[in-house]
Amino acid sequence: MLPYKRSQRVSDLLREEIADIAIHRLKDPRIGFITITGVDVTDDIKMAKIFVSVLKNEDKKTTLDILNSAKSFIRSELSKRLRMKSIPSIEFMLDSSIEYGDKIDKLLKKIEEQGEGNR
């Protein structure tokens, strides 16, 4: 038995390759600093959701639109780089886990400050 599923191995490989393509091959100057935080691939490896974190809040929608419009280019680059029978169709989505983590961190600090005030 393999240590983890094929779809997990494919998602790890896609994350690395898409990050490299986004950094080195996409030449759109409107794309700011982005990070590919994760890739969810279906078990049949037909669909992949790519989660993207964007540094500036005001650039999120523009960056997501640019990446989604470049899907066909990215898939063609993936087909050149990867030795797979078929490349999954891709969809870019914003990763909200960083904002969620910041919100939790602020709440914990607030609770800690209130606890120190009660002493």
C-alpha positions in Angstrom: 0.0 0.0 0.0 1.3 3.5 -0.9 1.8 5.9 2.0 -0.7 8.3 0.6 -3.1 8.5 -2.3 -2.2 9.3 -5.9 -4.4 12.4 -5.9 -2.4 13.8 -2.9 0.9 13.2 -4.7 -0.5 14.9 -7.8 -1.7 17.9 -5.8 1.8 18.3 -4.3 3.4 18.2 -7.7 0.8 20.6 -9.2 1.4 23.1 -6.3 5.1 23.2 -7.0 4.8 23.4 -10.8 2.0 26.0 -10.8 3.9 28.2 -8.3 7.0 28.0 -10.6 4.9 28.9 -13.7 3.1 31.8 -11.9 6.4 33.2 -10.8 8.6 32.7 -13.9 6.3 32.3 -16.9 3.3 34.6 -16.4 4.5 38.0 -17.5 1.5 40.1 -16.4 2.7 43.1 -14.4 -0.6 43.4 -12.6 0.1 40.2 -10.7 1.6 41.1 -7.4 3.2 38.9 -4.8 1.2 35.6 -4.7 1.7 32.3 -3.0 0.1 29.0 -4.0 -0.9 27.7 -0.6 -2.5 24.4 -1.7 -4.1 22.3 -4.3 -7.1 20.0 -3.9 -7.4 17.4 -6.6 -10.4 15.1 -6.9 -9.8 11.4 -6.6 -10.2 10.8 -10.3 -7.7 13.6 -11.0 -10.1 15.5 -13.3 -10.4 18.7 -11.4 -8.0 20.7 -9.3 -8.7 23.7 -7.1 -5.7 25.9 -6.6 -5.7 28.1 -3.5 -3.9 31.4 -3.8 -2.9 33.9 -1.2 -2.3 37.5 -2.4 -0.3 39.9 -0.3 -2.3 43.1 -0.9 -6.1 43.0 -0.2 -6.9 45.5 -3.0 -5.2 43.2 -5.6 -7.0 40.0 -4.8 -9.9 40.2 -7.3 -7.6 41.4 -10.2 -5.0 38.7 -9.5 -7.7 36.0 -9.3 -9.2 37.2 -12.6 -5.7 37.2 -14.3 -4.9 33.7 -13.1 -8.3 32.3 -14.1 -7.9 33.9 -17.6 -4.5 32.2 -17.9 -5.8 28.7 -17.1 -5.3 27.4 -20.6 -1.7 28.7 -20.7 -0.9 27.2 -17.3 -2.5 23.8 -18.3 -0.4 23.8 -21.5 2.8 24.5 -19.5 1.8 21.7 -17.1 1.4 19.3 -20.0 4.9 20.1 -21.2 6.4 19.6 -17.7 4.5 16.6 -16.3 4.3 13.1 -17.7 0.6 12.5 -17.1 -2.0 11.0 -19.3 -4.3 14.0 -18.7 -3.9 17.3 -16.9 -6.7 18.2 -14.6 -8.8 21.2 -15.3 -7.9 23.9 -12.9 -9.7 26.6 -11.0 -8.1 29.3 -8.9 -9.6 30.3 -5.6 -8.6 32.7 -2.8 -7.2 31.1 0.3 -8.9 32.7 3.3 -7.0 30.6 5.9 -4.4 33.4 6.5 -7.1 36.0 7.2 -8.8 33.4 9.5 -5.6 32.8 11.3 -5.0 36.5 11.8 -8.6 36.9 13.2 -8.0 34.1 15.7 -4.6 35.6 16.7 -6.2 39.0 17.3 -9.0 37.4 19.4 -6.4 35.4 21.5 -4.4 38.6 22.1 -7.6 40.4 23.2 -8.5 37.6 25.6 -4.9 37.6 27.0 -5.0 41.4 27.5 -8.4 41.2 29.3 -7.0 38.4 31.5 -4.0 40.6 32.5 -6.3 43.5 33.2 -8.3 41.4 35.7 -5.3 40.5 37.8 
